[in-house]
Amino acid sequence: MKSDCTTDRIIEVRTRDETLTGSNFKGTTVQMVTQTLSVREFVAHELALVEEVEAVLTARRDNEFHIWTVVNEFDADVRKKIYEREKTIIDEFGNLHFDFNILSRRNRPFNEVIHDSALDVTFRRK
């Protein structure tokens, strides 16, 4: 996977051969292409794997991605799971700079915790 800092797009083309099994095309081999995600989408997807994560907010300033992970309670076990996901993100995009933050909602409404309109709500659990 390769990222392009100027466009916030992951440049990736994955192809694989797949043999069709339907009656009309049985035995036909086609090449499947996987679509790419933006860095923000990848980060949000990765952090959303932690079930306690309620939202992921992102902003890009200069050459750095700022990430805010929103949870309800600031629990040590939850932080550990989030740190593991952040490490995965850093390992995947070693050439990018990230500033990770964890925000605890503490039962307050979401809009009372998030005040910066420049932040993109990249993921919000329903």
N, CA and C atoms as a LAMMPS dump frame, in Angstrom:
ITEM: TIMESTEP
0
ITEM: NUMBER OF ATOMS
378
ITEM: BOX BOUNDS ff ff ff
-5.0000000000000000e+02 5.0000000000000000e+02
-5.0000000000000000e+02 5.0000000000000000e+02
-5.0000000000000000e+02 5.0000000000000000e+02
ITEM: ATOMS id mol type element x y z
1 1 1 N 0.84 -1.153 0
2 1 2 C 0 0 0
3 1 3 C 0.895 1.228 0
4 2 1 N 0.559 2.234 -0.761
5 2 2 C 1.356 3.428 -0.85
6 2 3 C 0.433 4.621 -0.714
7 3 1 N 0.846 5.639 0.017
8 3 2 C -0.01 6.797 0.2
9 3 3 C 0.583 8.016 -0.471
10 4 1 N -0.291 8.935 -0.82
11 4 2 C 0.079 10.173 -1.461
12 4 3 C -0.359 11.306 -0.546
13 5 1 N 0.585 11.964 0.123
14 5 2 C 0.26 13.016 1.101
15 5 3 C -0.457 14.193 0.479
16 6 1 N -0.263 14.449 -0.79
17 6 2 C -0.847 15.635 -1.392
18 6 3 C -2.323 15.477 -1.689
19 7 1 N -2.819 14.263 -1.782
20 7 2 C -4.217 14.073 -2.139
21 7 3 C -5.017 13.316 -1.097
22 8 1 N -4.381 12.837 -0.022
23 8 2 C -5.058 12.048 1.005
24 8 3 C -5.647 10.771 0.416
25 9 1 N -5.033 10.235 -0.614
26 9 2 C -5.516 8.989 -1.207
27 9 3 C -4.459 7.914 -1.046
28 10 1 N -4.91 6.733 -0.766
29 10 2 C -4.017 5.592 -0.753
30 10 3 C -3.941 5.103 -2.19
31 11 1 N -2.74 5.009 -2.683
32 11 2 C -2.574 4.537 -4.053
33 11 3 C -2.353 3.035 -3.972
34 12 1 N -3.351 2.301 -4.407
35 12 2 C -3.262 0.851 -4.31
36 12 3 C -4.088 0.227 -5.421
37 13 1 N -3.484 -0.688 -6.084
38 13 2 C -4.227 -1.484 -7.056
39 13 3 C -3.949 -2.939 -6.732
40 14 1 N -4.979 -3.628 -6.315
41 14 2 C -4.851 -5.053 -6.033
42 14 3 C -5.677 -5.794 -7.062
43 15 1 N -5.053 -6.74 -7.673
44 15 2 C -5.781 -7.553 -8.641
45 15 3 C -5.6 -9.014 -8.267
46 16 1 N -6.593 -9.772 -8.617
47 16 2 C -6.488 -11.218 -8.414
48 16 3 C -7.335 -11.894 -9.492
49 17 1 N -6.908 -13.058 -9.856
50 17 2 C -7.692 -13.839 -10.809
51 17 3 C -8.726 -14.652 -10.043
52 18 1 N -9.921 -14.688 -10.575
53 18 2 C -10.989 -15.443 -9.939
54 18 3 C -11.752 -16.209 -11.019
55 19 1 N -12.001 -17.456 -10.739
56 19 2 C -12.73 -18.286 -11.685
57 19 3 C -14.212 -18.248 -11.353
58 20 1 N -15.021 -17.922 -12.357
59 20 2 C -16.468 -17.828 -12.165
60 20 3 C -17.081 -19.221 -12.096
61 21 1 N -18.171 -19.325 -11.33
62 21 2 C -18.813 -20.625 -11.174
63 21 3 C -20.246 -20.634 -11.687
64 22 1 N -20.777 -19.469 -12.1
65 22 2 C -22.155 -19.419 -12.611
66 22 3 C -22.305 -20.257 -13.867
67 23 1 N -23.514 -20.686 -14.139
68 23 2 C -23.75 -21.608 -15.255
69 23 3 C -23.372 -21.021 -16.609
70 24 1 N -23.581 -19.715 -16.812
71 24 2 C -23.268 -19.117 -18.11
72 24 3 C -21.779 -18.894 -18.332
73 25 1 N -21.033 -18.705 -17.241
74 25 2 C -19.617 -18.363 -17.373
75 25 3 C -18.71 -19.346 -16.657
76 26 1 N -19.193 -20.518 -16.343
77 26 2 C -18.435 -21.487 -15.561
78 26 3 C -17.065 -21.739 -16.18
79 27 1 N -16.052 -21.638 -15.305
80 27 2 C -14.687 -21.879 -15.76
81 27 3 C -13.999 -20.659 -16.337
82 28 1 N -14.714 -19.563 -16.533
83 28 2 C -14.118 -18.344 -17.066
84 28 3 C -13.327 -17.65 -15.959
85 29 1 N -12.127 -17.222 -16.264
86 29 2 C -11.296 -16.515 -15.296
87 29 3 C -11.356 -15.021 -15.596
88 30 1 N -11.629 -14.245 -14.566
89 30 2 C -11.666 -12.79 -14.713
90 30 3 C -10.703 -12.187 -13.707
91 31 1 N -10.286 -10.958 -13.974
92 31 2 C -9.396 -10.276 -13.053
93 31 3 C -10.232 -9.3 -12.213
94 32 1 N -10.156 -9.457 -10.88
95 32 2 C -10.901 -8.614 -9.954
96 32 3 C -9.973 -7.495 -9.485
97 33 1 N -10.499 -6.274 -9.406
98 33 2 C -9.728 -5.122 -8.951
99 33 3 C -10.372 -4.591 -7.679
100 34 1 N -9.555 -4.334 -6.652
101 34 2 C -10.042 -3.797 -5.397
102 34 3 C -9.944 -2.278 -5.413
103 35 1 N -11.01 -1.596 -5
104 35 2 C -11.024 -0.137 -4.937
105 35 3 C -10.194 0.346 -3.752
106 36 1 N -9.697 1.546 -3.825
107 36 2 C -8.864 2.091 -2.762
108 36 3 C -9.687 2.925 -1.785
109 37 1 N -9.134 3.13 -0.605
110 37 2 C -9.72 3.984 0.415
111 37 3 C -8.828 5.188 0.633
112 38 1 N -9.4 6.251 1.184
113 38 2 C -8.558 7.374 1.585
114 38 3 C -7.875 7.012 2.899
115 39 1 N -6.852 7.749 3.238
116 39 2 C -6.172 7.535 4.512
117 39 3 C -7.18 7.699 5.644
118 40 1 N -8.013 8.729 5.571
119 40 2 C -9.021 8.965 6.608
120 40 3 C -9.97 7.773 6.751
121 41 1 N -10.423 7.232 5.64
122 41 2 C -11.335 6.085 5.684
123 41 3 C -10.641 4.87 6.293
124 42 1 N -9.395 4.663 5.938
125 42 2 C -8.643 3.537 6.489
126 42 3 C -8.498 3.687 8.001
127 43 1 N -8.11 4.889 8.445
128 43 2 C -7.944 5.163 9.877
129 43 3 C -9.258 4.925 10.611
130 44 1 N -10.343 5.464 10.084
131 44 2 C -11.653 5.306 10.723
132 44 3 C -12.061 3.84 10.793
133 45 1 N -11.844 3.113 9.713
134 45 2 C -12.184 1.69 9.691
135 45 3 C -11.369 0.931 10.735
136 46 1 N -10.1 1.217 10.817
137 46 2 C -9.213 0.512 11.749
138 46 3 C -9.617 0.793 13.198
139 47 1 N -9.873 2.047 13.538
140 47 2 C -10.243 2.401 14.907
141 47 3 C -11.646 1.914 15.262
142 48 1 N -12.524 1.834 14.28
143 48 2 C -13.884 1.351 14.515
144 48 3 C -13.921 -0.134 14.877
145 49 1 N -12.817 -0.836 14.66
146 49 2 C -12.748 -2.24 15.064
147 49 3 C -12.806 -2.385 16.585
148 50 1 N -12.516 -1.312 17.303
149 50 2 C -12.651 -1.3 18.762
150 50 3 C -14.109 -0.943 19.052
151 51 1 N -14.848 -1.875 19.61
152 51 2 C -16.296 -1.69 19.751
153 51 3 C -16.677 -0.511 20.636
154 52 1 N -15.808 -0.087 21.541
155 52 2 C -16.113 1.051 22.416
156 52 3 C -15.934 2.405 21.727
157 53 1 N -15.312 2.407 20.554
158 53 2 C -15.115 3.659 19.818
159 53 3 C -16.464 4.1 19.256
160 54 1 N -16.859 5.315 19.615
161 54 2 C -18.144 5.854 19.173
162 54 3 C -18.001 6.697 17.913
163 55 1 N -16.848 7.338 17.753
164 55 2 C -16.636 8.2 16.589
165 55 3 C -15.148 8.384 16.356
166 56 1 N -14.82 8.699 15.109
167 56 2 C -13.457 9.052 14.734
168 56 3 C -13.547 10.342 13.944
169 57 1 N -12.81 11.339 14.409
170 57 2 C -12.767 12.633 13.737
171 57 3 C -11.376 12.839 13.183
172 58 1 N -11.298 13.435 12.02
173 58 2 C -10.003 13.622 11.38
174 58 3 C -9.86 15.042 10.858
175 59 1 N -8.636 15.469 10.778
176 59 2 C -8.294 16.741 10.147
177 59 3 C -6.885 16.595 9.596
178 60 1 N -6.668 17.243 8.503
179 60 2 C -5.335 17.226 7.911
180 60 3 C -4.817 18.647 7.897
181 61 1 N -3.713 18.845 8.559
182 61 2 C -3.093 20.166 8.61
183 61 3 C -1.647 20.007 8.177
184 62 1 N -1.318 20.731 7.126
185 62 2 C 0.01 20.618 6.524
186 62 3 C 0.275 19.161 6.153
187 63 1 N 1.302 18.565 6.713
188 63 2 C 1.681 17.198 6.342
189 63 3 C 1.362 16.214 7.455
190 64 1 N 0.377 16.544 8.288
191 64 2 C 0.074 15.711 9.444
192 64 3 C -1.424 15.435 9.516
193 65 1 N -1.746 14.198 9.864
194 65 2 C -3.137 13.815 10.077
195 65 3 C -3.419 13.857 11.574
196 66 1 N -4.43 14.601 11.948
197 66 2 C -4.861 14.69 13.344
198 66 3 C -6.086 13.803 13.503
199 67 1 N -6.029 12.912 14.466
200 67 2 C -7.087 11.919 14.657
201 67 3 C -7.595 12.034 16.093
202 68 1 N -8.911 12.166 16.242
203 68 2 C -9.552 12.16 17.556
204 68 3 C -10.479 10.961 17.612
205 69 1 N -10.232 10.095 18.565
206 69 2 C -11.062 8.91 18.768
207 69 3 C -11.95 9.188 19.968
208 70 1 N -13.265 9.083 19.763
209 70 2 C -14.221 9.405 20.819
210 70 3 C -14.747 8.117 21.446
211 71 1 N -14.628 8.055 22.776
212 71 2 C -15.179 6.953 23.567
213 71 3 C -16.031 7.575 24.669
214 72 1 N -16.863 6.775 25.309
215 72 2 C -17.657 7.329 26.402
216 72 3 C -16.822 7.428 27.677
217 73 1 N -16.155 6.343 28.051
218 73 2 C -15.364 6.316 29.279
219 73 3 C -13.881 6.149 28.951
220 74 1 N -13.04 6.795 29.706
221 74 2 C -11.59 6.755 29.5
222 74 3 C -11.01 5.589 30.302
223 75 1 N -11.221 4.402 29.805
224 75 2 C -10.865 3.162 30.472
225 75 3 C -9.511 2.663 29.964
226 76 1 N -8.678 2.155 30.868
227 76 2 C -7.333 1.697 30.5
228 76 3 C -7.357 0.564 29.477
229 77 1 N -8.285 -0.379 29.618
230 77 2 C -8.363 -1.495 28.669
231 77 3 C -8.769 -1.01 27.278
232 78 1 N -9.679 -0.056 27.232
233 78 2 C -10.113 0.501 25.946
234 78 3 C -8.957 1.272 25.301
235 79 1 N -8.255 2.055 26.095
236 79 2 C -7.102 2.792 25.557
237 79 3 C -6.076 1.834 24.962
238 80 1 N -5.827 0.726 25.645
239 80 2 C -4.861 -0.256 25.141
240 80 3 C -5.286 -0.784 23.772
241 81 1 N -6.578 -1.091 23.611
242 81 2 C -7.067 -1.58 22.308
243 81 3 C -6.92 -0.504 21.228
244 82 1 N -7.19 0.74 21.603
245 82 2 C -7.053 1.837 20.648
246 82 3 C -5.585 2.021 20.27
247 83 1 N -4.687 1.961 21.242
248 83 2 C -3.253 2.1 20.96
249 83 3 C -2.775 1.01 19.996
250 84 1 N -3.292 -0.199 20.137
251 84 2 C -2.929 -1.286 19.219
252 84 3 C -3.369 -0.964 17.795
253 85 1 N -4.555 -0.411 17.639
254 85 2 C -5.053 -0.042 16.307
255 85 3 C -4.225 1.118 15.749
256 86 1 N -3.865 2.084 16.61
257 86 2 C -3.039 3.201 16.165
258 86 3 C -1.678 2.706 15.674
259 87 1 N -1.117 1.736 16.367
260 87 2 C 0.166 1.162 15.938
261 87 3 C 0.035 0.529 14.552
262 88 1 N -1.073 -0.169 14.322
263 88 2 C -1.319 -0.756 13.004
264 88 3 C -1.351 0.326 11.932
265 89 1 N -2.003 1.436 12.235
266 89 2 C -2.095 2.553 11.282
267 89 3 C -0.707 3.122 11
268 90 1 N 0.062 3.357 12.045
269 90 2 C 1.415 3.899 11.883
270 90 3 C 2.285 2.935 11.082
271 91 1 N 2.174 1.639 11.377
272 91 2 C 2.954 0.637 10.639
273 91 3 C 2.571 0.615 9.163
274 92 1 N 1.306 0.816 8.878
275 92 2 C 0.817 0.782 7.485
276 92 3 C 1.28 2.005 6.702
277 93 1 N 1.362 3.145 7.385
278 93 2 C 1.702 4.409 6.718
279 93 3 C 2.913 5.05 7.39
280 94 1 N 4.026 4.362 7.352
281 94 2 C 5.235 4.842 8.004
282 94 3 C 5.739 6.179 7.49
283 95 1 N 5.334 6.546 6.284
284 95 2 C 5.807 7.801 5.701
285 95 3 C 4.92 8.988 6.059
286 96 1 N 3.811 8.755 6.774
287 96 2 C 2.917 9.845 7.16
288 96 3 C 3.076 10.16 8.64
289 97 1 N 2.685 11.359 9.022
290 97 2 C 2.754 11.783 10.416
291 97 3 C 1.343 11.847 10.988
292 98 1 N 1.153 11.25 12.162
293 98 2 C -0.153 11.227 12.816
294 98 3 C -0.057 11.852 14.202
295 99 1 N -1.112 12.527 14.59
296 99 2 C -1.274 13.038 15.94
297 99 3 C -2.578 12.427 16.459
298 100 1 N -2.466 11.401 17.302
299 100 2 C -3.631 10.684 17.813
300 100 3 C -4.054 11.255 19.167
301 101 1 N -5.369 11.365 19.356
302 101 2 C -5.94 11.827 20.609
303 101 3 C -7.154 10.979 20.941
304 102 1 N -7.399 10.764 22.221
305 102 2 C -8.602 10.052 22.657
306 102 3 C -9.432 11.025 23.483
307 103 1 N -10.685 11.19 23.104
308 103 2 C -11.616 12.061 23.821
309 103 3 C -12.631 11.202 24.563
310 104 1 N -12.818 11.485 25.832
311 104 2 C -13.82 10.775 26.63
312 104 3 C -15.065 11.651 26.736
313 105 1 N -16.191 11.119 26.321
314 105 2 C -17.455 11.842 26.321
315 105 3 C -18.051 11.959 27.728
316 106 1 N -17.837 10.949 28.57
317 106 2 C -18.343 10.894 29.947
318 106 3 C -19.845 11.186 30.01
319 107 1 N -20.575 10.498 29.15
320 107 2 C -22.045 10.573 29.083
321 107 3 C -22.59 11.924 28.615
322 108 1 N -21.731 12.815 28.19
323 108 2 C -22.216 14.09 27.645
324 108 3 C -22.648 13.886 26.197
325 109 1 N -23.571 14.703 25.712
326 109 2 C -23.954 14.612 24.295
327 109 3 C -22.75 14.886 23.389
328 110 1 N -22.74 14.208 22.266
329 110 2 C -21.632 14.3 21.309
330 110 3 C -21.321 15.754 20.954
331 111 1 N -22.352 16.55 20.681
332 111 2 C -22.133 17.935 20.241
333 111 3 C -21.582 18.833 21.35
334 112 1 N -21.623 18.397 22.601
335 112 2 C -21.001 19.155 23.686
336 112 3 C -19.507 18.857 23.803
337 113 1 N -19.094 17.749 23.247
338 113 2 C -17.694 17.34 23.316
339 113 3 C -16.918 17.871 22.116
340 114 1 N -17.554 17.894 20.969
341 114 2 C -16.905 18.289 19.72
342 114 3 C -17.352 19.698 19.353
343 115 1 N -16.39 20.616 19.333
344 115 2 C -16.707 22.017 19.055
345 115 3 C -16.068 22.546 17.776
346 116 1 N -15.119 21.836 17.248
347 116 2 C -14.341 22.317 16.105
348 116 3 C -15.02 21.915 14.8
349 117 1 N -15.556 22.878 14.081
350 117 2 C -16.256 22.572 12.823
351 117 3 C -15.297 22.164 11.708
352 118 1 N -14 22.367 11.916
353 118 2 C -13.017 21.967 10.903
354 118 3 C -12.745 20.47 10.93
355 119 1 N -13.236 19.782 11.96
356 119 2 C -13.015 18.338 12.057
357 119 3 C -14.027 17.599 11.2
358 120 1 N -13.539 16.597 10.514
359 120 2 C -14.406 15.743 9.707
360 120 3 C -14.828 14.538 10.548
361 121 1 N -16.127 14.342 10.713
362 121 2 C -16.611 13.152 11.418
363 121 3 C -16.53 12.008 10.408
364 122 1 N -15.428 11.3 10.449
365 122 2 C -15.139 10.262 9.459
366 122 3 C -15.876 8.978 9.773
367 123 1 N -16.144 8.73 11.059
368 123 2 C -16.892 7.548 11.481
369 123 3 C -17.723 7.927 12.708
370 124 1 N -18.97 7.458 12.723
371 124 2 C -19.825 7.627 13.907
372 124 3 C -20.67 6.379 14.046
373 125 1 N -20.515 5.695 15.182
374 125 2 C -21.249 4.463 15.433
375 125 3 C -22.711 4.812 15.685
376 126 1 N -23.595 4.018 15.1
377 126 2 C -25.04 4.277 15.275
378 126 3 C -25.575 3.581 16.492
